[in-house]
Amino acid sequence: MSIFKGKKILITGGTGSFGNAFISRMLKDPTIDRLIVYSRDEFKQFVMKKKFEKHEKKLRFFIGDVRDKTRLYRAFEGVDYVIHAAALKQVPALEYNPIEAIKTNIYGAENIIDAALDKGIKKVIALSTDKSVHPANMYGATKMVSDKLFISANAYAGMKETRFSVVRYGNIIGSRGSVIPFFKSLIEQGATELPITDMRMTRFWITLDQGVDLVIEALKSSQGGEIYVAKIPSFKVTDLAKAMGPHLKQTETGIRVGEKLHEIMITEEDSRNTYEYRNHFIIYPNFEWWSCSQQIKTNGKKVKDGFRYTSDTNKKWLDIKTLQNLLPRLKM
């Protein structure tokens, strides 16, 4: 039996790339009672409503901001699960507008927690980013605080059933603002070269479908306090450029403000509480209120102390030929 049978699921920031993929997947489960999209942009909601119009009986759309706690309380009425995907994410913009990043990414997280506890939400899965690990920019710093708020929120639940967990991954391949659409646009405009900020740069490869898979796994198995990290391959940005524009020159432009050379998912410090599973890692919390003996999933293997999971030290890599085979399959 589906764990989603008869359930109501709400996703904040639901009109984004992830939200569209998540809603599309969830609509394939006929047992779900209702899917609620909560976001600020009424036009994107209009477009999404048209896209899924044959499912209009199951879909609801709430215009609202995560900064607005009163609106969240209304939207959370009767909801079972919440996926928190809303965030301000553009690194350069947030360097220039740091207070706005704090209002959405930190105060917004606090509002989600308060509303979830008071409205009896069963599970909240918050989407995070590699940039929250050893943050080098305002976006990463606010998401680091957000992650810690969601993990610690389990201590406030007390006798309530509400549980909070986090899913962490890097830029979703092919999503708005990521490198592939950027290169694709330049190639379509007839560019003779592709800009690379640093020739040593590496990234993780995670698709929208893999991101949705990890969130569903967290909904099914989380006990509260875990950080889920997908096991995914890495690639060199220079190899991606070669796969997309094999005859184009590559020009190094210099790393931008707040940009990292490599993506970091799990640090040496986290390794003490990290277990490896078939398709993902779980970083378990290290708090008095959390029982390791009762809540660690079976079939996992503890990683060695000092283990790091970064895009440059990964064991699995995508070469140019593999990237060329994968690119046509992307949903962009």
MOKA-V948791 format. One line per field, one symbol per residue. phi: phi as a letter, one per 40 degrees, with the letter a starting at -180 (. if undefined). psi: psi as a letter, one per 20 degrees, with the letter a starting at -180 (. if undefined). burial: b if it has 9 or more other ideal C-beta (glycine too) atoms within 8 Angstrom, else e. Layout:
BEGIN
phi = ???
psi = ???
burial = ???
END
This chain:
BEGIN
phi = .ccccgcbbbbcgcccdcdccccdcccccccccabbcbaccccccccccccbccbccccbbbcabcccccccdcccdgccbbbcbcacbcdcccccbccccccccbcccdccccccccbgccabbccbadcccfdbacdccccccddccccccccccfccccbbabbbaccccgcdgcccdccccccccgcbabcbcacccbacbbcdccccdcccccccbcbhhcbcbccbcbacccccccccbdbccbbcbgccdgcbcbcbbbcdccdcbbbbbdbabbcccbbccbccccbcccgbbcccdgcbbbccbccbbbccccccccdccccb
psi = ppijpjqppppqkijagggghgggghiioiipgqppporhohghhgghhhhkhikhhipqppprqiinhghggghiojqgqponipqpioghhhhhmhhhgggghghggggggghgghjkpgqpoppaqhiipmpjrhghghhgggghghghhhhihciqipqprqpprbpppirpirhghgggggghjkqiqppphpiipqqqoprgghggghggghhgiqipiqoppqoqrrqphhhghhhhmhjqqpppipprpiqqhqppgprhhhhhjpqpagjrqpoqqmqhipoghhipqrjqpprqpipqnqhijqhpqpagggghhhgiiqo.
burial = eeebeebbbbbbbbbbbbbbbbbbbbbeeeebebbbbbbeeeebbebbbeebeeeeebbebbebebbbbebbbebbeebebbbbbbbbeebbebbeebebbbbbbbbbbbbbbbbbbebebebbbbbbbbbbbebebbbbbbbbbbbebbbbbbeebeeeebbbbbbbbbebbbbeebbbbbbbebbeeebeebbbbbeebbbbbbbbebbbbbbbbbbeebebbbbbbbebbbbbbbbbbbbbbeebebebeeeeebbebbbbbbbeebbeebbbbeebbbbbbeeeebeeeebbeeebeebeeebbbbbeebeeebeeeebeebbeebee
END
